[in-house]
């Protein structure tokens, strides 16, 4: 809860701060706050200090998420070609390397020492490459606050749906496999693994796909592909078919969020930095609140109904995809 609250409180203001002080400063400051919290999370004993550290940890993650996305938009615009899927692919690869690297370190070191090694490595990266970040954060004056509206609100809602779907698979995919498909608990995690690997592969080739098909077709075909995957998950009664469905969902959704962030840069309703903040905040709500809401639905009905709802949401994305610039 503290991580989520910290992120949600920092995200709406990061666009303003990035616009006033530039992306580079926000990325570096939030990065060093993030790194300062990691050793503390592995060593503090007081629950109140832990809550404070988790709050600052979440706030720094939120700030980095928004400021790095703004930076990515500027880089993509300067390059004049699709690059957002590649950035998101490396985000996925980073998650895999972080989890694997920490697991390896914990085999030899105590948790706080493993965290310290990770921090030193990341500080070295920031110190070596931080100067290459673009220093600016927006063009012209950035207002204090702008209520999301029009196409920005629509893009935010679509990001909410995508993050909700991802969170639903993460939180409920394994339970679906055990409760509905009779899978052994030791293999239930394959649901999210298949989804995650497929999404990473899809993003690896995503920029070339976007260049070839265009943003509108990627949104349409990707959401229809994800809907077909969810349909396979709920319709076919075998465990292997559900895993195949989760794989298809991963391929379908892989490039939708990157395309939505690129579309955020093209809209004219809001200043770029504030628009990215708004879209990221609304989308992040899908990660935090979405799986919990789906849990209540599953408790009242079944997990099959939950994945039928995500199927319907993907169809909604396909229907409104033409409205995204």
ABEGO torsion letter per residue (X at the ends): XAAAAAAAAAAAAAAAAAAAAEAAAAAAAAAAAAAAAAAAAAABABAAAAAAAAAAAAAAAAAAAAAAAAAAAAAAAAAGBBAAAAAAAAAAAAAAAAAAAAAAAAAABBAAAAAAAAAAAAAAAAAAAAAABBABABBEBBBABBBBBEAAAAAAAAAAAAAAAAAAAAAAAAAAAAAAAGBBAAAAAAAAAAAAAAAAAAAAAAAAAAAAAEAAAAAAAAAAAAAAAAAAAAABABAAAAAAAAAAAAAAAAAAAAAAAAAAAABAABBAAAAAAAAAAAAAAAAAAAAAAAAAAAAABBAAAAAAAAAAAAAAAAAAAAABX
